[in-house]
């Protein structure tokens, strides 16, 4: 790997989200359209309208009782 490639990789934030359709990239907290309805969250690209992520909020997993 050359120095230019490693410098570019190190300068990016880890939390950057990329649009698969138009290559828009930004941290999820900066520029993306976030639509929340009930327990669902959709992240939409502000440039092309592509849905980059759609999730349902799930409750924390419960632990099964131990069989000691």
Secondary structure, 3 states (H helix, E strand, C coil): CCHHHHHHHHHCCCCEEECCCCCCEEECCCCCEEEEECCEEEEECCCCCCEEEEEECCCCCCCCCCCC
